[in-house]
Amino acid sequence: MKRKIVVLLTCLCVFSACGCSSDHQAKNEVDTQLQVVNSENTETTEISAAESLEETLEASSEKEETKVISFEPDTPVNYRGKELQLSYQEDSVKIQYGDAEYEINDYVEWIDTGYILEIDDTGFYTIIQVCSANDWVTSYIVKYNGNTLDEIAVQNGGVQDASSISGNQITFHTRADVFGTYGVKIPMRLENDQLTSVDDFIKFNNEPDPEIYDTLDSPEAKAIYNKEGYKVLTLKRRLKAMSDDGDIEIEEGEQIIPYGFDEKEKKYYFIYHDKQCYFTYEEGHGGYPLTIDGVNQDDMFVYLPYAG
């Protein structure tokens, strides 16, 4: 590039010595050469920018890929120059990383996939998913701080796959026992060794299955499914609730479709005649039984589909 600039300066001196009659022609030729140089500079800049962007994306991609690492039980994995080992017996799970050890005391049917969540160059979290009786999964979050392994949180449910972990947010697939048992997904935030809910509202997995109603052969079963295949609650007595239109009363024998609940406000949301409504509830000692306006849940609904 320097050589091209020297040539241009030489040309300018020659054209000036030729007199005014050559000025116009000289200017055109110089402009032409400057355009060539500028064009080459632009192309070079664009190529450099593209290469730089590509390198940045690759680096970002590599960083994202190494953010969450999955591993299997009884299969040692080499991580940061040390061996991470997860082994279990019927009543315990042992995590070993180098010289650091930690033991989880829990009945174990099997262990699901574990995950490593990187913090920095010296620390990381592991999520150990232990399955106990009735396929009930509990996740233990254990932190390595450069010296020891320490349990910092226990969460009901497990992580289905690595896509359920994004940055410091983890979505646990579990169940909620609120006027029956329902599958739910609970996004949790992991910060400063604390695991907290992202939102107090938890939506039920209540998808319709139209074919299921025809397979039901008991009054109890038909009290928890409607003909569209939604899980429902059948009222044993009148229920007072709230909708967008204000206070409503739903008569005995009617069915409502569970939608979700607000853990903090103790509000239970449901669908009735295509409208979202809710009622508030209270928890008894230890969380159960649940009551609505002082009425026990078993006296409010025909049958409650609790599981396990």
N, C-alpha and C positions, 0 to 999 in steps of 0.2 A: 504493500500500500504506500509506503514511503516513496518508493521508486516512481509511482504514478504521479504523486504530488510534485516531485522534482521536475518531471517531464512537463507538467502543466506550467510551472513557473518559468521554465526555459522558453516554452512556446510564447508566453505572454511577453517576454523581453524581445523576442524576434519580431513579433507582430508590431510592437511599439516602434521599433526601428524602421519599419517599412513605410511609415507615414500614415496620414489620415485616410487615404484612399483605400487602405487595406483594413481599416478598423472594423468595419461591419462584418467582413468575411472572417476576420480573426475572432471577433466576439462570438459568432455563430459556432465556430469550431471549438472554442473553449467551452461554450455552454453545452455543446454535444458531449464533450469529454467529461464535464462535470456531472452530467446526467448519468453517464455510464458508471462513474465512480459512486455517485449517490445511490444508484440502483443496486450496485454490488454491496454497498454498505447496508442498505435496507434488507437485502436478501440474507446477508450474513447475520444481521441482528435478529431477523425473523427465525432463522435456523437455530441460532443460539437460544432464543427465547423458547422455541419449541422443545429443544433438547433439554433445557433447564426444567420446563414444565413436566416433561416426560420423566426426568430423573426424580423430581419431587413427588409425582404421583406414584412411581415405583417404590420410593422410600416410604411414602405414606401407606401404601398397600402392604409392604413388608411389615411395617410397624403394626398395622391393624391385624395382620395374620398372626403375629406373635403375641398380641394382646391377650388372647384366650387360647390356652392349649389344653386339649383333652387327653386323658390317659385312662388306662384300664386297670382294674385290680389284678394283683399277682403278676403284673407285667412291668418290671422296673423301667423307668424312663430316665435318661440322662438329661438333666436340666441345669444349665449354668455350671457345668463341671462336676456336679454331684448327682448321686443316684437317688431318685424319688421312688419310694416303694410303698405300696398299699396292700396290706394283707389282712385277712379276717378269719375269725373262728365264729362259733355259734353266738357267743355273747360279747364279742368285742371286735373292734377294728383298730389296727395299728398303722399309723403313718410314720414313716421314717424318711428323713432327708439329711444325708450325711450323718453327723453324730446326733442330730436332734430327733426326738421321738415324741409322739403324742398318741394316746389310746382313747378311743371312744367306747364307752361301755353301753352297749345296746344289743338287744336280740337281733340277729342278722339272718335273713333268708338268703339274700344276695346283695351285691353292691353294684349300683349302676355306674355309668361313666362319670369320672371325676373331672374337674376343671381347675386349671391354674390361671389366676388373674394377676397379671404383673402390676406392681406398684412402682418400684424404682429398681436401681441396680442391686440393692441389697435385700429388698423385701417383696413378698408376694402373698396372695391368698390362695387357698385351695378350697374347693367345694366338694365335699365327700357326700355322696348320696347313698344312704343306707335304706334298704327295703326290709321292713319287718313283717309281722303277720298281716294277712289279707292284702298284700300288695301295697301296703302303706309306706310311702317314701318320706324320709326325713333328711333334710340337708344340713350338714354341719359345715360351718365356715371356719377354717383354721388358718391363722396367719403365721408366716415365717418372717421374723424381724431381723434376720442376719445372725441369729444365735439359737433361738428356741422356736418351737411350734406351740401356739396357744389358741385355744378355741375362743372365738369372739361372738358367735351367734349360732342359733339353731332355728331352722325354719321348716314348718310343715310343707311338704311337697318337694318336687324336684324340678330341675331344669331339663326340658325336653331335648334341646340341642344347643350348640354354640350360638346359633342365631338368636337365642333368647337372652343373650348377654351382650350388652352394648355399652362400652365405656364402664361407668360405675353403676349402671342399671341392670338388674337381673329380673327376668320374669319367671316366677315360680308357678308351675302347674300343680294345683292342689285341689282341695275341696273345702267348702264352707258349710257348717252346720247351723243354719238359720231357718227355722220352720221347715226342716227337712235337710237332706244332704244334696249339695249341688257342686258340680265341677266349676272351678273358677281359675282365672289367671291373675296373679297378683304381682304387679311391677314393684320392685323394691330398690331402694337406693343404698349403695354401700359406700359410706364416707366416714373417715376418721374412726374406723373400727366399729361403726354403728350401722345396723341394717334397719331401715325405716320404710314404711309404705310411701309410695309416690302419691297415692290418692286414697282418701278415706272411702270413696265409692267403689264397690266391687260388683261387677256384673256377672250374672250366672251364665254358664254355658247351657242354654235351654233352647236347643234347635228342634224343630218339629220332625217327627217321624210318623207319617200318616199310616204306615202299615202296622204299627205296634198295637193300636187299639183293638184290632181284630184278633190279636193273640191273647188278650186279657180275659181271664175267666173268673175273676173274683171281684166282689164289690169294692174291696180295698184298693185293688189295682186300678179299677175304673174311677176311683175317687182321686187318683193322682195323675191321670192322663185324660185329655179330651180327645175328640174324634180327629182333630188335626195332628195329634201326636205330641202336643206340647205337655210338659209337666205342669200340673195345676194343683191348686189347693181348693178343696170343696168345703164351703162354709156349713158349720153345724148350727150357727146362730147369726144374727145380724151383725154386720161389721161396719163401723164408722171409719171413714177414710177421707183423704184429701185428693183433689184433682185440680187441674188448671181452672176449672169452673167453680172451685170452692168445695165446701163440705159435701160429701155424698154418703149414702147408706146403701149397703149391698145386702140383699135378703138371704136368708137361710136357703141352702141348696144351690146357690150360685157358685160358679167357679172363677177363680182369678189365676192369671198366669204369672208365676214368679219371674222377676226381672233382675233384681239385685238389691243390695243394701248398703247403707252408709254406716260404717263401723263406728264412727265417732258420734254422729247425731242419733244413732239408733233408729234410723228410718228404713222401712222395708218397702221396696218399690215393686209394683206389679202392673200387669196390663189387664184392663177390664173394658170390654166393648171398644177395643182399639185405642184406648186412651191410657196414658201412663198415670198411675195414681200411687199413693203411698199411705202407710199408717206408721205411727211410732210404737215402739215396744220397749219393755223393760226386761232386764236380766235378773234372774234370781241369784241366790248365793252360789258362788262358783260358776256363774254363767247360765245356769239352768234351774228351773224351767223358764221359758220366755212367757211373758204375759202381755196382753193388749188391753189397756184400760182396766187392769186388775184381773182380767179373765185369763185363766191358764190356757196355754196353746192347745192342749188336748181337748178342752171344752169349746174351743173356737173352730177347730177344723175336724172333719170327719176322720182323716188319717194323715199322718205326717211321715213322709218317706225318708226316715233317717237310715243311714247305711253304716254297717261295720261297728 
